[in-house]
Amino acid sequence: MKKKIENILKNAPMFDGFEIGEKSEIINVMDIITVKEGELLIRQNEMSSKFFIILSGHYLVYFKDDSSFILKEQGDFIGWSTLIGRSKYTASARALTKGELVVMKSSRFIGIMKQKPKIVNKIISNCKKQIEKRECKFLREWEIK
């Protein structure tokens, strides 16, 4: 299964600038799960405990102010609050279709954080860049509406 995760995520923006060994360190603490249509992945304001990377499927990310967006690209991620320590989710997310996700539990991420802070800094930096791109994209879409 780890080889499958590695093959799928080899070009994911989350791993930009990683050396092969560094990717392996992270991939070793990840699993693949299948979700059903309608399944709730995360709930806004609950303590973050899992980080997801999309392999397939469509996912609605929504906020209490009724704003929302859909993620469906392989490599997109959900639950980034998990990466910034003991934090609460800033949104809720639900599967709109059946799909596959790579999942990393916060306890496993914290273990890597303690052992390999340099790798964690790269992940957080790459995720921040992706979030900024995501925000720009959705702001443009909302302006058009």
C-alpha positions as a printed Julia matrix, in Angstrom:
145×3 Matrix{Float64}:
   0.0    0.0     0.0
   2.87   2.42    0.76
   4.16   1.98   -2.8
   0.69   2.9    -4.11
   0.65   6.05   -1.99
   4.16   6.93   -3.17
   3.23   6.47   -6.85
   0.07   8.52   -6.56
   1.63  11.35   -4.55
   4.98  11.61   -6.33
   3.92  14.84   -8.05
   1.68  16.24   -5.3
   2.49  19.9    -4.53
   2.67  18.99   -0.85
   5.98  17.23   -1.59
   7.63  19.96   -3.68
  11.32  20.18   -2.83
  11.41  16.86   -1.0
  14.17  14.34   -1.41
  13.15  10.69   -1.91
  14.01   9.71    1.66
  12.01  12.59    3.08
   8.9   11.58    1.13
   9.24   8.04    2.43
   9.3    9.27    6.04
   5.89  10.89    5.56
   4.37   8.18    3.37
   5.23   5.58    6.0
   2.72   7.18    8.39
  -0.1    7.43    5.83
  -2.91   5.05    4.96
  -5.49   4.88    2.17
  -9.19   4.9     3.02
 -12.33   4.65    0.93
 -15.24   6.95    1.78
 -18.9    6.73    0.86
 -21.0    9.48   -0.67
 -22.29  11.69    2.14
 -19.61  10.68    4.65
 -18.5   13.47    6.97
 -14.7   13.78    7.11
 -14.23  16.73    9.46
 -16.49  19.07   11.43
 -15.76  22.76   11.93
 -14.61  23.67   15.47
 -13.81  20.07   16.45
 -10.22  19.28   17.45
  -8.24  18.38   14.37
  -7.06  14.79   14.3
  -6.68  13.78   10.64
  -5.24  15.24    7.47
  -6.51  13.97    4.1
  -5.06  14.07    0.58
  -7.51  13.46   -2.24
  -6.88  10.54   -4.55
 -10.36  10.43   -6.1
 -13.85  11.76   -5.48
 -15.46  15.15   -4.91
 -15.57  16.82   -1.5
 -17.59  19.77   -0.24
 -15.73  22.04    2.18
 -18.17  24.35    3.95
 -18.2   26.98    6.66
 -20.77  28.18    9.2
 -21.25  31.4     7.21
 -22.71  29.24    4.38
 -19.71  29.74    2.07
 -18.32  26.58    0.49
 -16.2   25.14   -2.27
 -15.57  21.76   -3.87
 -12.24  19.94   -3.98
 -11.75  17.18   -6.54
  -8.18  17.32   -7.8
  -5.8   14.53   -6.91
  -3.33  15.97   -4.41
  -5.74  18.53   -2.92
  -5.94  18.26    0.83
  -8.48  18.6     3.61
  -7.85  19.17    7.3
  -4.71  21.27    7.18
  -5.38  22.42   10.77
  -3.96  19.05   11.82
  -0.55  20.2    10.61
  -0.34  23.25   12.82
  -0.55  21.52   16.17
  -3.4   21.19   18.61
  -5.93  23.15   16.66
  -9.58  23.04   15.64
 -10.82  22.49   12.11
 -11.73  25.76   10.4
 -14.33  24.12    8.13
 -16.4   20.97    7.72
 -15.94  18.57    4.81
 -18.22  15.92    3.35
 -17.77  13.45    0.51
 -20.08  14.27   -2.4
 -19.15  11.03   -4.15
 -17.48   7.78   -3.28
 -13.74   8.38   -3.18
 -10.31   7.44   -1.96
  -8.16   9.51    0.35
  -4.75   9.27    1.89
  -5.08   9.9     5.61
  -2.53  10.85    8.23
  -3.5   10.98   11.9
  -2.23  13.89   13.96
  -0.49  11.58   16.45
   1.65  10.16   13.65
   2.39  13.63   12.28
   3.43  14.82   15.75
   5.84  11.88   15.93
   7.52  13.03   12.72
   7.46  16.62   13.93
   9.52  15.62   16.97
  11.99  13.51   14.99
  12.26  15.44   11.71
  11.21  19.09   12.13
  12.84  20.03    8.79
  10.45  17.73    6.89
   7.47  19.11    8.76
   8.5   22.68    7.94
   8.58  21.77    4.23
   5.1   20.24    4.41
   3.64  23.24    6.21
   5.3   25.65    3.77
   4.0   23.71    0.74
   0.5   23.46    2.21
   0.5   27.2     2.92
   1.33  27.87   -0.74
  -1.49  25.58   -1.86
  -3.97  27.24    0.5
  -3.01  30.66   -0.86
  -3.57  29.42   -4.43
  -6.88  27.88   -3.39
  -8.02  31.13   -1.78
  -7.12  33.16   -4.87
  -8.96  30.72   -7.14
 -12.13  30.73   -5.06
 -12.08  34.49   -4.53
 -11.99  34.94   -8.32
 -14.89  32.52   -8.72
 -16.93  34.28   -6.03
 -16.28  37.67   -7.66
 -17.7   36.36  -10.94
 -20.96  35.26   -9.27
